[in-house]
């Protein structure tokens, strides 16, 4: 019983500190009671919607801490291992896995967007869109031949670009992302435009190279 109480206390402390760091950029509060007091004061000054959103996220963080989830870095690593295996078996399948693996960036965006300004969100979206366009073109060069294969990968890349900040309506994600809805929309716009323009430029460049 005592062990369970200690584990739950540690889980709550971890969840509170994560919320303070991610939502309010407050780090370095080592005393659990002080961290909890700071969070309570922040909640008291919030609107009803923001308070409900933060409490929901706190509950999720608490469950994650209690269950001991697989660290995200290991999930990303497992995606890369699968992509490598698929690449050896059949390169087009490996290319698909590589593009799908970029979806893990969404976790970073969803947790940071509320701390960004619109300008920061747009810059991130444009840089990520350019990176994604370069990645898709690179894997396409080494994995597929012909128009159909390239088109499939380009479309898959576009889906990945929009997904990074996409919030499906009427879901828990939608309620959690409400405070950062404007920033997420800006990220989506930046990524989509940068990806589309980047792909056009890259295909034009490689088309000219191929023609010569």
N, C-alpha and C positions, 0 to 999 in steps of 0.2 A: 504493500500500500504506500509506504513511504517513498519507495523507488518511483512509483507512478506519479506521485505528487511532485517529486523533483523533476521528472521528465516533462510533465505538463507545465511546470513553472519555467523551465528552460525554453520550452517551445513558445510560450507566450512572450518571454523576453526577446527571443529571436524574431518573432513575428512583429512585435512592436518596433524594434530597431529597424527592421527592413522597411516598414511603412514610413517611419520618420525619415529614413535615408532617401527612399524613392519618391515620396510625395512632397516632402518639405525640405529636402537637401540638408537634413540635420544628422550629423554623424559625430562620433566621439563621446556619446553619452553612455558611460559604462554602468552607472548605477541603474538597475532595473526599475526601482521605484520612481526614480527621477524621470526615466524614459517614459514610463506609464503616465506620470503626472503631466509631462509635456504633451503627450498625445491627447490626453483628456482635455487640456486647455485648448488645443488646436480644434478638437471636435466641437467644443462649446461655441467656437466662433464661426462654425460652418453653417451653410444653409442645410435644410432638411435633406435635399437630394445628395449634396456632397458628403454629408455625414453618413448617410446610408451607403453610399458608394465606398467610402473609406472603411466602414465597419465590415462590409462584405469582403473587401480585399483583405482585411485583417483576419477574418475567419478563414479565408483560403490559405493565407500564409501560415496560420496556426495549424491547419490540417496538414499542410506540406511538411512543417517542422515535426509534427507528431508521427507522420507516416514515414519520414525519411526518404523522400523521392530520389530518383536517380538524378545526379547533377546534370544540368543542361549541357555542360561541356562533353559529358560522356554520350549524351544523345546525339550531339552534333558529330562526335567521333564515330559513332555507330553508323550514321548516315554516310559519312565519307568512306568507311570500310565497305558498306554495301555498294556504294558508287564504284569503288575500285574493283570489286569482284564483278559487278555487272559490266564494267568497261572491258575487263579481260574476256568475259563470256561473249558479249556483243556490244560494240561501242555505242550504237544508238541508244540502247537501254541504259548504259552508263551515263550518257549525256542527260537523259531524262532524270536519273537519280541526282545528278549534280545540280541541276536546276531546281529540283524539288527541295534539296537540302538548303537552298537559300531562304526557304520559308522560315527557318529558325530566326532570321533577323527580325521577324514580326514580334517576337517576345521582347526584344530590346526596344523596339519602337513603341509598343503598347505601354511599357513601363516608364518610358522617358518623355513621351510626347507632352504630358501635362506640365513638364518643367521647361519646355521650349517656347520661344517666341515664334511668331509666324515666319520671320526671316530665317531663323535657325532650322525650322521644319522644312522650309523650301530648299535651303542649301543642302540639307541632308538628303532630301528627296532627289534633287538633281544629281548629286554625287553618286548616290546609290543607283539611280537609273543608268548613269554612264557606266558604272562598274558592271551592272547586270547585262547591259548591251554588249560590253566587251567580253564578258564571260560566255554568254550565249553564242556569240560569233566564234569565239575560240573553240568551244567544244563542237560546234557545228563543222568547223574546218577539218577537225580530226576524226569525226564520227559519222557524218552523213555525206551523201553525194546526191546531186539532183535537186530540183526545185521543191518537191514534196517534202523531203526530209528537212530542208531548211525552213520551210514555212511552218511545219509542225513545231520545231524547236523555237522559232520566233514567237509563235502564238503561246506556247507554254511559258516562255520568258515573260511575255506581256501579262499573263495571268499571275505569275510570281511577283511581278512588279506591282500590280494592283493589290495583291493579297497582303503585302507587307504592312499596309495600314488600313486594310479593309475591316469594317465592323458590320457583320450581318445584322439586320434589324430584328428586334424582338428576341434578343438573346442576352445572356448574362454579360457577355463581352460588350454589348451595346450600352448597358447600364453602367458598366465600369468605365467605359471610355467617354461617357458624356461630358465630363469636365474638359476633355482634350479633343472634342469633336472637330473644332476648327483647325487645330494643328494637324490632326490625322488627315483631314481632307486636303490640307496644303501639302502634306507629304505625298499623298496619292497623286495629286496633280503634278508635283515636281518629278516624281519617279516616272509616271506615265509619259510625260512630254520628253524628259531626258532620255528615256529608253527608246521611244519612237524615233527621235531625231538621231540618237546615237546609232541605232540600227541602220537607218537610211544612209548616214555618213559612212559607216563601216562597209556596207554592201556596195556603196558607190566606189569607195577606195579599192576594195578587193576586186570589184568588177573591172576597174580600169587596169589594175595590175594583171588580171587574167587576160584582158584584151591585148596587152602588150606582150 
